[in-house]
Amino acid sequence: MKIGLEVLSPYQVAALRMITAGIILLPFAVTAYKKIPNNKIGIIILSGILGSFFPAFLFCIAEVKIDSSLAGILNALTPLFTILIGVMFFKTKVSVNRYIGVIIGFVGLSLLFISKGNITLTYISYALLVLLATIFYGINVNLVGNYLQQTGSLYTASLAFGMLIPPSLIILWMTSYFNNSLLDKSFLFATGASTVLGVFGTALASVLFYVLVKRSGGLFASTVTYGIPFVAVFWGLLSGEKITLPQVGCLAIILVGVYVANNTKSKKIPG
């Protein structure tokens, strides 16, 4: 994302990400459409929109103003939103530990913003875009876990991303992407970075994620966000971003919250 955003707009990077993911999986989309029951197609499209399309744009827009390391730390809240949304809308039964974990996680989130010092309303608003993306992730995990358990992971991903190609192409056209010169090396490099993001960070990652949700459950699958902050911080450091000790401390609090939320030994209570 960071490399792509050096030349392209956030909308172009996100649209390219969706298009390349859709193209890679397109050979499987036709078979998926034939094999998937009609009553599941709408849910799969919704899963693609909430789990990939909206978050892709929200993250790209946010990273115009905030560090990628901060975006990665905020992404660690996905399991907590998965719990909250499961309780509120999917009647998920949760343990006391999960409620405690959610509270700890949001304490870490609050301290994270405080630790930034003199932050502007603009900065907060862009950070909230990442939080909105994690809410969409939480909704998507619950959708997949509750309604798509019997649907093949490859078919789910291919159909979802195949349907996202047309709107993504329209966005590229509306943002004048096709007016750029193919002789411009910086443009080609940014396009290449966005393509790699689409192929590996979206298409392949989404198939693996759908597999994980179906085999291990939505909440466990959402804990892949344990690793995302560390990867994001690592790349942030390589690109010259400054990571402060208070930020690391807040990340630790958030991850403790996620750990506590996933400790299901305590008695479950109805959501």
C-alpha positions in Angstrom: 0.0 0.0 0.0 2.7 2.4 1.0 4.6 2.0 -2.3 1.5 2.2 -4.4 0.4 5.4 -2.6 3.6 7.2 -3.5 2.2 7.6 -7.0 -1.4 6.4 -7.2 -4.4 7.7 -5.2 -5.8 5.6 -2.4 -8.8 4.7 -4.6 -6.6 3.5 -7.4 -4.5 1.3 -5.1 -7.5 -0.3 -3.5 -9.3 -0.8 -6.8 -6.2 -2.4 -8.4 -6.0 -4.6 -5.3 -9.5 -5.8 -5.8 -9.2 -6.3 -9.6 -6.0 -8.3 -9.5 -7.4 -10.5 -6.7 -10.5 -11.0 -8.8 -8.6 -11.8 -12.0 -6.4 -14.4 -10.2 -9.4 -16.2 -8.9 -11.6 -15.6 -12.0 -11.0 -19.1 -13.5 -12.7 -20.6 -10.5 -15.6 -18.1 -10.3 -17.6 -19.7 -13.2 -17.5 -23.1 -11.5 -18.3 -21.5 -8.2 -21.4 -19.8 -9.6 -22.7 -23.1 -10.9 -22.0 -25.1 -7.7 -23.0 -22.6 -5.0 -26.7 -22.6 -4.1 -28.5 -19.4 -5.1 -29.4 -18.6 -1.5 -25.7 -18.4 -0.7 -24.6 -16.1 -3.5 -25.9 -12.9 -1.9 -24.2 -13.7 1.3 -20.9 -14.4 -0.5 -21.1 -11.0 -2.4 -21.8 -9.3 0.9 -18.8 -11.1 2.5 -16.6 -9.8 -0.3 -17.9 -6.2 0.1 -17.6 -6.2 3.9 -14.5 -8.3 4.3 -12.4 -7.0 1.4 -13.8 -4.2 -0.7 -14.7 -1.6 1.9 -11.6 -2.4 4.1 -9.3 -2.1 1.2 -10.4 1.5 0.5 -10.6 2.4 4.1 -7.0 1.3 4.8 -5.6 3.0 1.7 -7.4 6.3 2.5 -6.3 6.1 6.2 -2.6 5.5 5.3 -2.4 8.8 3.6 -2.4 10.4 7.0 -1.4 7.7 9.6 1.5 5.4 9.9 1.2 1.8 8.6 2.5 0.6 12.0 -0.5 2.3 13.7 -2.9 0.8 11.2 -1.4 -2.6 12.0 -1.8 -2.1 15.7 -5.5 -1.0 15.3 -6.1 -4.0 13.1 -5.4 -6.2 16.2 -8.8 -5.2 17.5 -10.5 -7.4 14.9 -11.1 -10.4 17.3 -12.7 -8.1 19.8 -15.1 -6.6 17.2 -15.8 -10.2 16.1 -16.9 -11.0 19.6 -19.0 -7.9 20.0 -20.8 -8.3 16.7 -21.3 -12.0 17.3 -23.0 -11.2 20.6 -25.1 -8.3 19.3 -26.3 -9.7 16.0 -25.6 -13.4 15.8 -26.6 -14.5 19.3 -23.2 -15.9 20.0 -22.7 -17.3 23.5 -19.5 -15.9 25.1 -17.6 -16.4 28.2 -17.0 -13.8 30.9 -13.3 -13.8 29.9 -14.3 -12.5 26.5 -16.1 -9.6 27.9 -13.1 -8.8 30.1 -10.8 -9.2 27.1 -12.9 -6.7 25.1 -12.7 -4.1 27.9 -8.9 -4.6 28.2 -8.5 -4.2 24.4 -10.4 -1.0 24.3 -8.5 0.4 27.2 -5.3 -0.3 25.2 -7.0 1.5 22.2 -7.8 4.6 24.3 -4.3 4.7 25.7 -2.9 4.4 22.2 -4.6 7.6 21.1 -3.6 9.4 24.3 0.1 8.3 23.8 0.2 10.1 20.4 0.3 13.4 22.3 -0.9 16.4 20.2 -3.1 14.7 17.7 -5.5 16.5 15.5 -9.1 15.8 14.7 -8.0 14.9 11.1 -5.6 12.3 12.4 -8.2 10.8 14.6 -10.7 10.7 11.8 -8.3 8.8 9.6 -7.5 6.4 12.3 -11.2 5.8 12.8 -11.4 4.6 9.2 -9.1 1.7 10.2 -11.4 0.9 13.1 -14.4 0.9 10.8 -12.5 -1.6 8.6 -11.9 -3.9 11.6 -15.7 -3.7 12.3 -16.4 -4.8 8.8 -13.9 -7.7 9.3 -15.7 -8.7 12.4 -19.1 -8.7 10.6 -17.5 -10.8 7.7 -16.0 -13.4 10.1 -19.4 -13.9 11.7 -21.1 -14.1 8.3 -18.7 -16.8 7.0 -18.8 -18.7 10.3 -22.6 -18.8 10.5 -23.7 -19.0 6.9 -20.9 -20.3 4.7 -19.5 -23.2 6.6 -20.5 -25.7 3.9 -19.4 -23.6 1.0 -15.9 -24.3 -0.5 -13.3 -21.7 0.5 -11.9 -21.3 -3.0 -15.3 -20.9 -4.5 -16.4 -18.4 -1.9 -13.3 -16.2 -2.5 -13.4 -16.5 -6.3 -17.1 -15.6 -6.6 -16.7 -12.7 -4.1 -13.8 -11.1 -5.8 -15.1 -11.9 -9.3 -18.1 -9.7 -8.5 -15.9 -6.9 -7.3 -14.1 -6.5 -10.6 -16.7 -4.3 -12.4 -17.1 -1.7 -9.6 -13.3 -1.6 -9.2 -12.8 -0.9 -12.9 -15.4 1.9 -12.8 -13.4 3.5 -9.9 -10.2 3.3 -11.9 -11.9 4.9 -14.9 -13.5 7.6 -12.7 -10.1 8.5 -11.1 -8.4 8.8 -14.5 -6.0 5.9 -13.9 -6.1 4.9 -17.5 -4.8 8.3 -18.5 -1.4 7.5 -17.1 1.5 6.7 -19.4 2.8 3.2 -19.6 6.3 4.6 -20.1 6.3 6.2 -16.6 8.4 3.8 -14.5 7.2 5.2 -11.2 3.6 4.6 -12.3 4.4 1.0 -13.4 6.2 0.4 -10.1 3.3 1.6 -8.1 0.9 -0.5 -10.2 3.1 -3.5 -9.7 3.2 -3.0 -5.9 -0.7 -2.8 -5.9 -0.8 -5.9 -8.0 1.4 -7.9 -5.6 -0.9 -6.7 -2.8 -3.9 -8.0 -4.7 -2.5 -11.4 -5.5 -0.8 -12.3 -2.3 -2.3 -9.9 0.4 -5.8 -10.4 -0.9 -6.6 -13.3 -3.2 -4.3 -15.9 -1.6 -4.8 -14.6 1.9 -8.6 -14.6 1.6 -8.7 -18.2 0.4 -6.5 -19.3 3.4 -8.6 -17.1 5.7 -11.9 -18.7 4.6 -10.3 -22.1 5.1 -9.3 -21.2 8.6 -12.7 -19.8 9.5 -14.4 -23.0 8.5 -12.0 -25.3 10.1 -11.3 -23.5 13.4 -14.1 -21.1 13.9 -14.5 -17.4 13.3 -13.0 -16.1 16.5 -9.9 -18.3 16.3 -9.4 -17.3 12.6 -9.6 -13.6 13.5 -6.6 -14.0 15.9 -4.3 -14.0 12.9 -4.4 -10.3 13.7 -2.0 -11.2 16.6 0.8 -11.2 14.0 -0.3 -8.3 11.8 0.8 -5.5 14.2 4.3 -6.9 14.4 4.6 -7.3 10.7 3.3 -3.7 10.2 5.6 -2.3 12.8 8.6 -4.1 11.2 7.8 -2.7 7.7 7.1 0.7 9.3 10.6 0.8 10.9 12.1 -0.2 7.5 10.3 2.7 5.8 11.5 5.2 8.4 8.5 5.4 10.7 9.0 6.2 14.4 7.6 3.6 16.8 7.5 4.9 20.4 7.7 2.9 23.6 4.2 3.9 24.7 2.8 2.6 21.4 4.5 -0.7 22.0 3.0 -0.8 25.5 -0.5 -0.1 24.1 -0.1 -2.8 21.5 0.8 -5.2 24.4 -2.3 -4.2 26.3 -4.5 -4.8 23.2 -2.9 -8.2 22.6 -3.5 -9.1 26.3 -7.1 -8.3 25.7 -7.3 -10.5 22.7 -5.6 -13.3 24.6 -8.0 -13.1 27.5 -10.9 -12.9 25.1 -9.8 -16.2 23.5 -9.4 -18.0 26.9 -12.7 -19.8 26.9 -12.2 -21.8 30.1 -14.6 -19.6 32.1 -18.4 -20.2 32.1 -20.2 -19.1 29.0 -23.1 -16.7 29.3 -25.8 -16.1 26.6 -25.2 -13.1 24.3 
